[in-house]
Every structure is written in C-alpha cells, then in structure tokens.
Amino acid sequence: MISRKNASISKCIIHKVGNKHNNTKNAFSEKEVIFDEASYELMLPFLLRPFASVVQSYRFNHHADISLNEINTYSNQIFTDEENFIETSQHIVKHLFEQSNSAQIKTGDVLVVLFEGIEFNEMTTNAIGIFKIENKVNFFQTYLENNSYDVLVQKGISSKKVDKGCLILNQSDTEGRIIFSADNNNYDAHYWTNHFLNIKYADDANSHTQQYIELCKDFSEDILKISYGNQEQNTFLAKTIDFFKEHEIVNVETFKDELFEEDKHKSLFDDYKKTFESEKNLVIRNQFDVAELVVNKEKKKIKTEIKLDTNIQIKLDIDAPEASSEYLERGYDDDKKMHYYKVFFNAEG
C-alpha cells in the first residue's frame, strides 16, 4: 500500500481517447493543466484514493523483452526527462487507442499525472499516474439570468472514483518497476492490465495468497455450489479463510487434508486447480507464505449467505466455520414437497 499524505501533483495533462471501431478520434491537449486551489484539493485525493488500500503490486511484462513494453518505455522517458512530458503523454494515449480492439471499449478522458512525495515501503519516490475516465454523471448547474436563477443539466466527472487507473512508481526491485492498478469498470478484464499496460502480478506472498483464495472461491462456486449446495460452499469458504488465518505458510497438501475428508473431493480440487492455472496462465505454488493483509481484504468480499426462493436469507458467520455443519441441517419435506433448513440455537440475539 502507498501513503499519499505528503504527495503532490507536479504535472498533469488531459487528453481524450477514441475507439477505432467506432470511428471516434483522439483529441490531444497541448498544455498542462493549471489547477486553482479548489480543483487541486479535490483532484489529488481523487486520483490517489484507489491505491490507498491496494495490497498487490504488478510488474511490467513482455513475451520477448521487457524493454519492448510500451508503457515501460514511456514511463522511463518521463522519469528521465520531464521536458518530454506532454509529447510522451500523447504517445501513451495513442497506445491506449490501439488497444480498443472491440466496439465495447469506451472512449473517455485520459489523465497523465506526475506525482511527487509518494511513500511506499518506508521510501519516498515520484510516480506516474495514468487514469481513464469512462463514465460521466449528470449534475444540476444553477445560473443567474435576468435577475432570476435558473437550472440546467450538465455532464461531468464524478469525484467519487476513477474508472481505470495505474500508478507507476519510480522504484524497482529484482522483478522490475513497481506498479499498482485499479479497475472499477471491469467490463473487459484484459483490456487495461493485459493489453494496455501489459503487467503481471509480482512474484510475492501477496499474489500467491490472492491467487489461491481466488482458486478456492471459483472452486466453491463452480463445483461445490452446483454439486452440493450453498451450505457446503459457504462452509468451505469459511474453512479456507480460517486455514489462512491459522497458518503463516500454506502447504497445498496440508490444506487439502484439513478441508476435505474424502479423497474424491481432493481429486476434484486438483483437477479444478489445473484448469484454473491453465485458464489464468499461471502456476500456483505448492507452498507459500501467507499475506495477512490480502486475507483480511478477501475475507470482507466473501458473502456467506444462503438465499432462498421463499424470501428468507440465512447468513453464516465466516469466522465460525464449524457452525454450519454443527447447527444447520438441510432436508426435504415430503408433504410440502419442499427443501428446508433446520437451525439449532440456545437463545436469540
């Protein structure tokens, strides 16, 4: 995660990116943005807020040579010579335009920003931000005319969140330059990270933990929920989170031994893991360190609810993985020709 408490914007420019499939063209600015105090105080946190809670980082990728990665090259040019900031920012937008490989890719405003005072891992560095604003919201604007106020509707950028953004730090490790990415309008998962930025997860505990939890979530959705129902799915997810909380190191064989009682379930998980790795083009390690921050973040995303078609919901406590199997029974009523859940308890809360 980064800290923005001492961050500032040193350069900012706004362009517009089109879509070659819709015959919409790019439009380029020739000068940097000159902020007034109010717009600056709103813009700085708006741009950096998406990265304040991001745990995982990325590195530039290329199938042949990392120096051929376009955004890697352009970011190096800006870090090396800020005098070329405007020209290089235009090249970035042209590269983004070339990635509009379908009509569904949205046009929008592109902000290229140079930040100073970004704090990461107890170091202070500068960074390049690239942001794409795809959606604009309606708002009312009042105005005075002939001694009376009137109102009209205008479209503008919401100050709540950016649609897509990345933050490229002027700081590297053994894998390369450190990058953070955010995508709040994820209609095409490959467009921003794979095609435009061409980045991959860093090979660290954060990515290993993230990938394994994603594997478990997908397995619970595609296999357990379909074959065994919501209760089995939710119990598995609760036990998964509990396992990660109880272990500093995850060993895949130990994980399977603790979560699956039958060998056939272990085989199902192994087969699904191979498919998951193939589809995601990654290899999950058989043993890795647990990243606690990632576990806590993913835990908040998991919904352990059983929604019934009778307008009743049963919410299971993810911190009590054994409660479902001990105090919740599923059955079938022959008279009503309906399934049911039986819940045991001592007192109502």
Residue, then its C-alpha position, 0 to 999 in steps of 0.5 A: m500500500i502507498s501513503r499519499k499524505n505528503a504527495s503532490i501533483s507536479k504535472c498533469i495533462i488531459h487528453k481524450v481517447g477514441n475507439k477505432h471501431n467506432n470511428t471516434k478520434n483522439a483529441f490531444s491537449e497541448k498544455e498542462v493543466i493549471f489547477d486553482e486551489a479548489s480543483y487541486e484539493l479535490m483532484l489529488p485525493f481523487l486520483l490517489r484514493p484507489f491505491a490507498s488500500v491496494v495490497q498487490s503490486y504488478r510488474f511490467n511484462h513482455h513475451a520477448d523483452i521487457s524493454l519492448n513494453e510500451i508503457n515501460t518505455y514511456s514511463n522511463q522517458i518521463f522519469t528521465d526527462e520531464e521536458n518530454f512530458i506532454e509529447t510522451s503523454q500523447h504517445i501513451v494515449k495513442h497506445l491506449f487507442e490501439q488497444s480498443n480492439s472491440a466496439q465495447i471499449k469506451t472512449g473517455d478522458v485520459l489523465v497523465v499525472l506526475f506525482e511527487g512525495i509518494e511513500f511506499n515501503e518506508m521510501t519516498t519516490n515520484a510516480i506516474g499516474i495514468f487514469k481513464i475516465e469512462n463514465k460521466v454523471n449528470f449534475f444540476q448547474t444553477y445560473l443567474e439570468n435576468n435577475s432570476y436563477d435558473v437550472l440546467v443539466q450538465k455532464g461531468i466527472s464524478s469525484k467519487k472514483v476513477d474508472k481505470g487507473c495505474l500508478i507507476l512508481n519510480q522504484s524497482d526491485t529484482e522483478g522490475r518497476i513497481i506498479f499498482s492498478a485499479d479497475n472499477n469498470n471491469y467490463d473487459a478484464h484484459y483490456w487495461t492490465n493485459h493489453f494496455l499496460n501489459i503487467k503481471y502480478a509480482d512474484d510475492a506472498n501477496s499474489h500467491t495468497q490472492q491467487y489461491i483464495e481466488l482458486c478456492k472461491d471459483f472452486s466453491e462456486d463452480i463445483l461445490k455450489i452446483s454439486y452440493g449446495n450453498q451450505e457446503q460452499n459457504t462452509f468451505l469458504a469459511k474453512t479456507i479463510d480460517f486455514f489462512k488465518e491459522h497458518e503463516i505458510v500454506n502447504v497445498e497438501t496440508f490444506k487439502d487434508e484439513l478441508f476435505e475428508e474424502d479423497k474424491h473431493k481432493s481429486l476434484f480440487d486438483d483437477y479444478k486447480k489445473t484448469f484454473e492455472s491453465e485458464k489464468n496462465l499461471v502456476i500456483r505454488n505448492q507452498f507459500d507464505v501467507a499475506e495477512l493483509v490480502v486475507n483480511k481484504e478477501k475475507k470482507k468480499i466473501k458473502t456467506e449467505i444462503k438465499l432462498d426462493t421463499n424470501i428468507q436469507i440465512k447468513l453464516d458467520i465466516d469466522a465460525p466455520e464449524a457452525s454450519s455443519e454443527y447447527l444447520e441441517r438441510g432436508y426435504d419435506d415430503d408433504k410440502k414437497m419442499h427443501y428446508y433448513k433446520v437451525f439449532f440455537n440456545a437463545e436469540g440475539 
